[in-house]
Amino acid sequence: MNLLRAPLSFQLTIAVVSALLLYLVLFQLNIIDFSVGELLAFYTFSVFTVTLFAVLGGVLLGMFIATRALSSQGFTPFEVSMLKLHDDVQNLKQELGELRRLLENNELE
């Protein structure tokens, strides 16, 4: 997989996770020193961030599952009317193309 062809959000996620892992390794090797207040703030921010993403992910996953479960019941009346409208537009395009061909043939004769 070519990482440069991946979506920007995926690239940013990989960069953030890599930076966090590097930061934690440097902390474990005592290259980076924390005071107790900074460490408490860091862990509080981490827990808040993970909780926020977990809740948002759960909500979005629930919406996706509910949509997929309800979509197996068929099309809504609005969707049916949009499909009919799409068919009408396609038919009009075909008729217009036929008329254009007839006019071009008449002009050539």
BABA-686896 format. One record per atom (N, C-alpha, C): y, x, z; residue in three letters. Coordinates in steps of 0.2 Angstrom, whole numbers, plus 5000, padded with zeros to 4 digits. Layout:
YXZALA
...
***
This chain:
499450045000MET
500050005000MET
500650045000MET
501150034995ASN
501750074995ASN
502250045000ASN
502450085005LEU
502850055010LEU
503550035008LEU
503750075003LEU
504450055000LEU
504449994996LEU
503849964994ARG
503849904991ARG
503749844996ARG
503649855002ALA
503649805007ALA
504249775008ALA
504249715011PRO
504949675013PRO
505349715018PRO
505949705018LEU
506449745022LEU
506249725029LEU
506049665031SER
505949645038SER
505349685040SER
504849695036PHE
504249735038PHE
504449805039PHE
504849835035GLN
505049905036GLN
505449915042GLN
505849865044LEU
506249865050LEU
505849865056LEU
505349815056THR
504849805061THR
504449875063THR
504249905057ILE
503849965058ILE
504250025061ILE
504950025059ALA
505350075061ALA
505550065069ALA
505650005071VAL
505749985078VAL
505150005082VAL
504549985080VAL
503949995084VAL
503850075084VAL
503950105079SER
503850185079SER
504350215084SER
504950195083ALA
505450225088ALA
505350205095ALA
505050145097LEU
504850135103LEU
504250175106LEU
503750185102LEU
503250225103LEU
503450295105LEU
503850325100LEU
504150395101LEU
504550395108LEU
504850345109TYR
505250345115TYR
504850345122TYR
504250305121LEU
503850305127LEU
503450365128LEU
503250405122VAL
502950465122VAL
503350515126VAL
503950515123LEU
504450565126LEU
504550555134LEU
504550495136PHE
504650475143PHE
504050495147PHE
503450485144GLN
502850505147GLN
502750585148GLN
503050625143LEU
503050695144LEU
503650725148LEU
504050675151ASN
504650695155ASN
505150735151ASN
505150725145ILE
505750745141ILE
506350705142ILE
506250645143ILE
506750595144ILE
506750575151ILE
507250575155ASP
507250555162ASP
507650495163ASP
507350445167PHE
507650385169PHE
507850385176PHE
508350355178SER
508550335184SER
508150265186SER
508050245192VAL
507750185194VAL
508050125191VAL
508750125191GLY
509150065188GLY
509050065180GLY
509050115177GLU
508950115170GLU
508250095168GLU
507750115172LEU
507050095171LEU
506950025172LEU
507249995177LEU
507149925179LEU
507549885173LEU
508149905171ALA
508449875165ALA
508049875159ALA
507749935158PHE
507349935152PHE
506749895152PHE
506349885158TYR
505749845158TYR
505949775158TYR
506549755161THR
506749685161THR
506949665154THR
507249705150PHE
507449695143PHE
506849685139PHE
506349725140SER
505649725137SER
505349665138SER
505249645144VAL
504949575146VAL
505249515143VAL
505949515143PHE
506349465140PHE
506249465133PHE
506249515129THR
506149525122THR
505449495120THR
504949525123VAL
504249505121VAL
504149425123VAL
504449405128THR
504449335130THR
504749285125THR
505349305123LEU
505749275117LEU
505349275111LEU
505049325109PHE
504749325102PHE
504049285103PHE
503749285109ALA
503149255110ALA
503249175109ALA
503749155112VAL
503949085112VAL
504149065105VAL
504549105102LEU
504749085095LEU
504149085090LEU
503749135091GLY
503149135087GLY
502749075088GLY
502649055094GLY
502248995096GLY
502548935093GLY
503148925093VAL
503448865090VAL
503348865083VAL
503548925079LEU
503448925072LEU
502748915070LEU
502248945074LEU
501548935072LEU
501348865073LEU
501648835078GLY
501448765079GLY
501748715074GLY
502348735072MET
502648695066MET
502248705060MET
502048765059PHE
501648775053PHE
500948735053PHE
500648735059ILE
499948705059ILE
500048625059ILE
500648605062ALA
500748535061ALA
500848505054ALA
501248545051THR
501448535044THR
500848535040THR
500348585040ARG
499748585037ARG
499348525038ARG
499248505045ALA
498848455046ALA
499048385044ALA
499748375043LEU
500048315041LEU
500048315033LEU
500048375030SER
500148375023SER
499548345019SER
498948345023SER
498348325019SER
498248255018SER
498748215021GLN
498748145020GLN
499048115014GLN
499248165009GLY
499548145003GLY
500248155003GLY
500548124997PHE
501248134996PHE
501648074999PHE
502248095002THR
502748045004THR
503048004998THR
503347944999PRO
503647914994PRO
504247954990PRO
504547994994PHE
505148034991PHE
504748084987PHE
504248124989GLU
503948174985GLU
503648144978GLU
503348084979VAL
503148044973VAL
503648034968VAL
504248014970SER
504847994966SER
505048064963SER
505048114967MET
505248184964MET
504748204958MET
504148194959LEU
503648214954LEU
503748174948LEU
503848104949LYS
503948064943LYS
504648084939LYS
505148104943LEU
505748124940LEU
505648194936LEU
505248234939HIS
505048294936HIS
504648284929HIS
504248234929ASP
503848224923ASP
504348194918ASP
504848144920ASP
505348114915ASP
505748174912ASP
505948224916VAL
506348274914VAL
505948314908VAL
505348334910GLN
504948364905GLN
504848324899GLN
504748264899ASN
504648224893ASN
505248224889ASN
505848214892LEU
506548224889LEU
506648284885LEU
506448344889LYS
506448404886LYS
506048414879LYS
505448384880GLN
505048384874GLN
505348344868GLN
505548284870GLU
505848244864GLU
506548274862GLU
506848304866LEU
507448344863LEU
507248404859LEU
506748434860GLY
506548494856GLY
506248464849GLY
505948404849GLU
505748374843GLU
506348354839GLU
506848324842LEU
507448304838LEU
507748364835LEU
507848424839ARG
508148484837ARG
507748504831ARG
507148514831ARG
506748534826ARG
506848494819ARG
506848424820LEU
506948384815LEU
507648394812LEU
508148404816LEU
508848414813LEU
508848484810LEU
508548534812GLU
508548594809GLU
508248594802GLU
507648554802ASN
507248544796ASN
507748504790ASN
508048454793ASN
508548424788ASN
509148464786ASN
509348504790GLU
509948554788GLU
509648604783GLU
509048624783LEU
508748674779LEU
508648644772LEU
508548584772GLU
508348544765GLU
508948534761GLU
***
